[in-house]
Amino acid sequence: MQGSHAIARVLKQEAVEFVTCFPHNEIIDACAGQSIRPIMARTERVAINIADGYSRLTNGRRIGVCLVQDGPGIENGFGAVAQAYSDNSPILLLPGAYPRPSQGVPPNFSVLPSFRPITKWTDQINLVERIPQMLQRAFTLLRNGCPGPVVLEVPRDVLAEELADDRFEYIPPKRSAPLGDPAQVNEVVEALLKAQRPVIVAGQGIHFAQAWEELRRLAELLQLPVMTTMNGKSAFPEDHALALGAGGNSCPRTVTHFLDKADFVLGIGTSFTRSNFVTPIPPGKVMGQITIDERDLSKDYSISIGVIGDARAVLQQMIEGVQAQTGPNGRQGEDGVVREVRAVRVQFMRTWMPRLTSDEVPINPYRVIWELMHAVDRRSTVVTHDAGNPRDQMLPFYEAIAPGTYVGWGKSTQLGTGLGLAMGAKLARPDWLSVNVMGDAAFGMVGMDFETAVRNQIPVLTVVLNNGRLGGYDHLLPVSSERYRLRFMPGNRYSQVAEAMGGYAERVEQPEAIQPALKRCIQEVGSGRAALLEIITREDPTLPKE
């Protein structure tokens, strides 16, 4: 068999159902021959975003795979891979490469030096005989340890070479879930029991470990308030009495209130990265951390107690340790924390309800988020935001109540990423509604890939908040905006563009029209048609941060 067919056979054994691609790679047809569906996007970037969204919604149990060509194909994919790397998302990217005799000859592009800083592993399959072994290592790394993208370039001549059938041997690797060191786990338990005002910060690692139930059980046993990171949003039900909400560039008042008063902050499944898009931990706090990646420990904060292990496995150890000291019911029945959470939440929502229910025209973007949340079944809908104001406005107010129903992203903020993530999420959960909320600037980056959803019959709902400008940039571009109107982009009708591409589309300008339009769009999506709802909004730069 040729090298391209050997790769396709490996992907078949890994139960890969589809590959995303653009525009050409010899592996594409080889996969089609194995009944692996190729899904072609309009850009390499969105093709990779789709694979990324698929991996996130399956919690890495199934891996998104993308195929692009050598040279400009892989060059165009850099931003999407950087996004997956910053968010610790496991995807497999198999770009072509120039034939081996042509490598190192300018200007031929080489993946290795450029992509190694933004991947878990980047390498080249330089011999056809190495295909099974190198792909086994790739899937081993994708399934174990800290998630992240893997890039293996395959030269065209290697893809064309013959591999004898008796030289092909592939065994799919399994996922490991290592326990934490018992002594260190006991230290964490002791710290939680002794603390007067502990707070849990739950990250994306809860999703990838599928540790949602264990997190809830621990929180209830000790009556611990739980906040999530942006990437971890939906790891803890936000309608739970102990839920503080998610913290990013914006956050509900419950988050900052409890962080400010905390005497012990325990991160579980989070890297504790300092970023503009992560709510900072106030100085002077005693901190503990449970992570699968040793590189996370004491990276940005001084950690008093660190445990390396799978979040679910360690949480199970902690629950056993807590029950051994407090009894099977722990501190359940104590309601002091619950009452405090409720009081802070009620006051916060009272302050923001005028925006969330505003009758302003143009429409306030917070009203759109409120209407969306009440238009969908939040237990069978996955929602993602885009970069900028849509992210910061949605994060504190869209209440995610079930695991996987919100895809938060953004340590790198590649504008337009949400559209591909929503398509990947729909492919992972075809029985769910998948919604992407983006601004008009984000649509300008990737809007033509709405046609990818139409053509490939991936029925997603895209909500475009169109305020005709780069929202939030008034203080960054004051002179150029005043003199040259640099940040303003008026006059666009994105609903007409979507309709021209074969999707269902509506445009809304009055707040009372939002809910009926959403319901019509959801009905169209349910019938198998991609839909776009363009909503004319005002700019509202005010964000909840404290």
N, C-alpha and C positions, 0 to 999 in steps of 0.2 A: 504494500500500500504506500501511497505518497505521504509525505510528512503532513500535509494538510488534512488528509483523511485520518491519520493517526491521532491528530489533535481532536478532530470531530468525534472519534470513537471514545476518547477520554471524556469529553464533555457529555456524551451520551451515557457513559457509565456513572457520571456524576449527577445524572438526572436533570441536566440542563434542558429546559423546555424551549427557550428562545435565546437568541443573541441579538443585541442591538448592533447597528453598523452604519457606516458611511465612509466612502462610497463603494470601495472595493478592497477585498482581501481574499486570497484563494481559499481561506478557511470557510468563508460564507457559504459557497456552493457545497463544500464538503459537509458542512453542518446540515444544509437542506437535504442532502442525500441520506442523512441519519434521522430525518423527520424532526430536526430542530429548527424551529421557525425563525427566519431572519426578520428583524424589524428595522427598517431603514428610516433614520431621522433625516432632517435637512442639514444638520451640522453635526460634526463630531462631538462638540460640547454637549449638545442635548442628548445624543446617543449615550454618552457616558453618564449623564444625569439620570436617564431612565434606568440604567443598570444600578446606579447608586440608590435610587428610590426603592427598587425591588429588594436589594439587600437589606435596607433598613427595615422594611415592613415584614420581612421574614426573620428579622433579628439574626441575620447571618446564617440561618439554617439552610437557606438556598442562596447561592451566590449569583449576582448579576454579572454577566459576561459581555464585553464589548469588543468588536473587531473594527479596526481602522487600517488604512493603508500607510505605507512608509512615507517619509518626507512630510508634506503638508498635512496629511491626515493626523499623524500623531502630534505634530506641532500645534495644530488647532485644538487638541484635546487637553493642553496643559492646565488651563484654568479649572476645568471640571475635575481633573485628578487632584489638583491642589485643594479643591473644595472637599472632596471625599477624604483626603488625608487630614485636613484640619478638623473634620468631624468624626474621624475614626470609623469610616465606613468601609467594609470589605468588598471590593470589586476586583474582577480579573479583567485586565486589558491586554489584548493580544494584537499589537500592531505589527504590520509587516516591517521589513527592514531591507535596505539595499543588499544585493548579493554580496557575499563575503569578499570577493576580489575588489569590490567598489567601496568598501568601508574605509573610513579614514581619509577619503579623497574629498577635499572641499569642492562644493558646499554641501555634500551629502550629510544629512542630519543623523546623529547618533543619539539614541534614547538614553544610554547609560549615564553619562555625566549630568544630563539635564533633569532627569526624573528621579534619580536616587534621593534627593533631598525631600521629595514630596510623596514617597511611597514607603511601604513596609519592606518591599523587596523589588528591585529592578535588575533584570539580567537579560541575557540573550541565549536562546536555544541555538547553539552553534553547530550542533550535529544532530542529524535525524534520529540517531540511536538514543539521544538524551531526552527525547520528547516525553516518554512516560514518566521517567524519574523526576524531571524538572517540574512537570505539571503536578505530580504527587506532592512535591515540596511546596508548590504554590498553594494548593488547596489545604495543606497542613497549616501553613502560615495564615491563610484566610480564615480558618476555623478556630485557631488557637491563639491564646495570648491577646494582646491588644489588637482590635480590628484595624484594618487599614488596607489600602489598595496595593495590588501586586501588578507589575507590568513586566511581561515577557515578550520581547521583540523576537520575531522569527524571520530570518532572511529569506528572500524569495527562492533562492536555490535550495535551501533546506526544506522549504515547503514542497518543492518539486522532487526531492530525492526519494528513493524507495527505501522502505523499512520492511524487512522480512517479517512475515506473520509470526514466526517463532521468536522474534526479538521483541514483540509487543507484549508487555505484561504490566497491568495497571491494577492497583488495589486502592479504592477510595479511602483516604484517611478519615479518622473519626475525631470528634471534638472531645477535649478533656476539660474537666471542671475541677481544678485543684482546690483542696481545702486550705484554709489558713493555718499558720502555726498555732497550735492550741494555746500556748502560753500568751502569745500576742492577742489572740481572740479574747482570752480571759481578761487581759488588761483593758481592752475596749469595753467589755461588759462591766467591769468594775468602775471604769470612768463614767459610764452612762448611769450606773446606779448611784454614784456619789454626787453627780452633778445636780445642781438645783434648777438650772434652766438649759438643758441640752437641746440642740437642734440638729436634725438630720438634713443633709444636702444630698439628694439622690440624683445621680447622673445617668447618662445613656447606657452605662454598664448594666443597670437594672434591666433595661430592655434586652440587651444581647445575652444576658444570663437568664432571661425570662424569670426574674426574681420578684415579680410584682406581688404575689401572694405572701411571700416571706417578708417583704418590706412592710406590707400592711400589718401582718401579724406582730412583728417586732414593735411597730409604732403603737399598736393598740395595747400590747402587753405593758409597755412602759409609759403610755400616754405621751409619746414624743411628737412634737410638731414637725412636719415634713415639708420642706420646700424642694423643688426640682430645679435643675439647670434648664436652660433653653432646650438643649438636646435631650434632656431627660423628661421633658414635659409629657404627661400622660402615664408616666411610670407609677404615679400615685394618684388615685382618683381625686380630682379637685373639688368634688362635692362632699368629700369626707370631712368629718368634724375636725380632724387634725391637720388638714391640708392648708398650707400657707400660699400655694401657687408657685409660679415659676419666676426665676430671676434672670434677667438678661440686661440689655441696655435700659429697659424699663422693667417695672415689677410692681405688684400690689403692695400696699402699705403693710400687710401682714408679714411679708418677707423681711423688710427692713426693721420692723418693730421687734421681731423675735431675734434676728441676728444681732441687733444692737444690745439686747439684754442677755444674750447667750453667755454661759460660762464654759460650755464645751460644744464644739461644732464637729460633727462626725460626717465626713463625706463617704458615700458608698457608691462605687461605680462612677466616680468623677475624677478627672485629672487635677481639679482645683487650679485650672489655668487662669492667670490674670489676663483679662481682655476687656476691650470696650463693650463687648457683648456678653459679659458675665458679671452678675452682681458681685461686687467685691466683699470679702469677709472683713469686717472691721478689725483694726489693729488690736493686738493684745489678747486675742482669743486663744484658748487652749484648743488644739485641733487634732483630730484623729482621721485616718484615711484608710479605706479599704479599696484596693485597686488590683486589677489583673496585670498591670504594667509597672514594673519596678522603677521605670523612668519617671513616673508621676510623683513618687514620694519626695517631698521637700523640694519640688521643682520651683514653685513660686511662693510657697508659704512654709513656715517652720512647723513641721509635723511632730507632735509629741509621741503618738502611737501610730505606727504604720503596719498594715497587714496586706500581704500579697496573696491574692486568691480570687477565685470566681465569686462574684457577688452573691449568687444564690447559695453556693456551698457555705460561704462564710456566714451569711445570714442564718442559715439553718443551725450552724454551730452556736451562734449568738443566742438564738431563741432557746436552745437547750440549756445554755449557760444561765440565761435569765431565769428560766423556769426552775432550775436547780436551786437558785437562791431565793426566789420570791414566790414559788409555788406555781401551779399550772395557769393561774389567772393573772399573775403579775399584779400590776397596779390598775387593772381595769375596774371601773367604778368610780375612780377619782375623776372629777370633772373640772378641776381648776383651769387646766390648759385649754380644754374645749371651750369653756366660757370666755376665756380671754381671746382665743382665736375668733370666736363668733363676734365679740364686741368690736374688735379691730376691723374685721371684714365688713360688718354692717356700716360702720362709720365711713370706711373707704368707699364702699359702693354708693352710699348716700351722696358723697362728694361728686362722684363721677356719673351718676344717673342722668343729670341734665344733658351731658354729651351723648350718652348711650341711647337716649330716647329723644334726642333733639329733632325738632321739625324745621331746622335751618335749610335754606336753599341758597347756594348749592349744598348738597347733603353733607352732613358731618361724617367723616369716615368711621367714627366710633359707632354711629347708628347702624352702619352696614354690618359691622361685626356683631352687634347685638341681634340684628335681624337674622343674620346667617345662623347664629347659634340656636335660634328658636325655630329655624326652618328645617333643620336636618335631624335625623336620628343620630344622636351623638355616640351611640354604642356601635353603630355600623357605618360610620363616616370617618374618613381620614382627611384631615385638613392640614395644609402647609401654607406658609407665608412666603413672601419674597423678601429680598433685602430692603433696608430702609424703613420708611414709615409703616408700611404694612406689617412688618415684623414687630416693631416696637409698639404698635397700637393693638395688635392681636394678642401678643403674649400675655398681658395681664388680665385680659377680659374674656377670651374664648375659653370656656371652662371645659377641659378635657376630662372625661369621666371613665374612660376605659383604656387599657393598654393599646398602644399603637394607633390611637385615633388622632394624634397630632405629631407631625414631623417638624421638629424645631431644628434649625441649622444656622451656622453663621460665624464660626471663628474666622473663616475666610468668607467674605460676603460677595460672591460672584453674582452680580445682578442678573436675574432671569433664571436662576437655578430651579426655582419652585415648579415651573411648568414640567420639566423632565422628571422631577421627583414625584409629582402627582401621577404622571403616566406610569412610572415604575411601581408606585403604590397600587394603582389599579390593576396592574398585571399580577401583583402579588396577592391582592385581595379582590378578585373580580366581583364578589358578592357585595362589596362595600361601595358606597358613594365616595369618590375621590375629588377633593376641592382644592384648587390652587387660587390663592388671593395674591394679586400682584398689582403694582402700580403701572402707570402708563410708560414710565421710563424702562421698566423691566420688560414690558411687552415690546418696546422698541428694540430690545436686545435679541429676543428669541421668539417674537410673535409669529413668525412664519412657521414655526414648528407646531402651532395649533393644527396645521394641516397634517402633521405627522399623526396626531391623535385621530383625526378624521379618516385618513387613508388606511391606517392600521386598525381601525375599529377599536380604539381604546377610549371609551366614552368617559371623559372627565369633564368636570365643571370648572371653568376659569372665570373668576370674578376680577375685573379690572377696575381699580379705583383711579379714575381719570380726573386729575385736578389740573392738567395742562402745564405741569412744571415738575422740576426736581424738588420734591418736598423735603423740607428741613435744611436746604442749602442756602437759605437767605443770609445766614450769618457767616457762611463760608465763602460766598461769592457776592458780597454786597456791592462792590464797585462795578464789576462787570455785568451784574444783573441790572443795576440801575441804569448804566450807560448803554448797554448793548442787549439787555433782556436775555442774558445768557442762559438762565435756568428755566426759561419759559418755553413750553412746547404746545401752544394752543392749536385748536382746529382739527384735531385728529378724531376720526370716528372708527374706533377699533371694532365695534360691532359689525360695521359694514365689511371690514376686512375679513372677519371670521365667517360671515355669511358667504362671502365670495369664495372662501376656501371649502365650503360645503358643510359647515357646522350650523347649529342652531344659535341664533344670536338675538339679544335684546339690548336696548339702551334705556336707562332709567334716569330721570332728572328730579323726581319728586319722592320724598321719603316714604309716603304711603304706598308707593308703587313697588317698593323693594320686595316685600314679602310675596305678593302675587307673582312677580317676575321670577323670584327664586324658585317658587313651587313649579312654575311652568318649565324652567330650565332643568330642574331635578327630574321632572316627568320625562323630558326629552332624553336626558342621560339614561334614565331607566329603560328607555326603548332602544338604547344602543347607539345614541348619537352624541358626539361631543358638543358641548354648549359653552357659550361665552356670554356673560352678563357684564356689560359696561355700565358703570355707575358714575355719574358726574358728581364729583365731590369738591368740597372746599379744602384748603390746606389748614390743618390743625397741628401746629408744632408742639403743643403741650403734651408732655409724656409723664406718666406716674413713675417717679424714681425714689420717693422716700415717704 
